Amino acid sequence: MPVFRVEKNTNYTTMCNYHLRDRNLTLKAKGLLSLCLSLPETWDYSVRGLVAICKEGKDSIVKILQELEQYDEDGNPYGGGNNDVATAAIIGKWASDAGMTLLIDFHYSDFWADPGRQLAPKAWTSMTIDEKSSALSSSYVWQQNSRIRQRYCRPAV
């Protein structure tokens, strides 16, 4: 198939191919990120703003944004379903601002937990049994929910 090159003066976006070639990102995530990169810096970067210009609804936009918020210990995204409390608070704020209810499901893994194969988080590698037990306690979940509430978002559960 031939490739046609044209001089791009207006109505074009130049972006790095890094995210476009990332095999860990879905096509939806690549598309939404590309759309966001094409918008002016003064644009309303919110769920409500994205819903206004996309075919997808609020739930789909939030799910795609969650994928784009994933990262490894070096800060590189890897789209495996991981999420930390700070990111949950940000996503929760986006959901609250969009009039949605936030439900939080704690998975003690860096990736989406498969019930048949749950790996401990990388951050727990050097923890003792007592420290892991404390991390699994209901007080830990309560503390994390409190941190999320402090960011102006109220989880439903």
VENQUIVEN-V801804 format. One record per helix or strand. SS is the DSSP state (2 for helix, 1 for strand). FROM is the first residue (numbers start at 1). LEN is the number of residues. If there is no record, write none. Layout:
BEGIN
ss = [SS | SS]
from = [FROM | FROM]
len = [LEN | LEN]
END
This chain:
BEGIN
ss = [2 | 2 | 2 | 2 | 1 | 1 | 1 | 2 | 2 | 2 | 1]
from = [27 | 47 | 58 | 85 | 102 | 114 | 117 | 122 | 129 | 138 | 155]
len = [12 | 7 | 11 | 13 | 1 | 1 | 1 | 3 | 8 | 13 | 1]
END
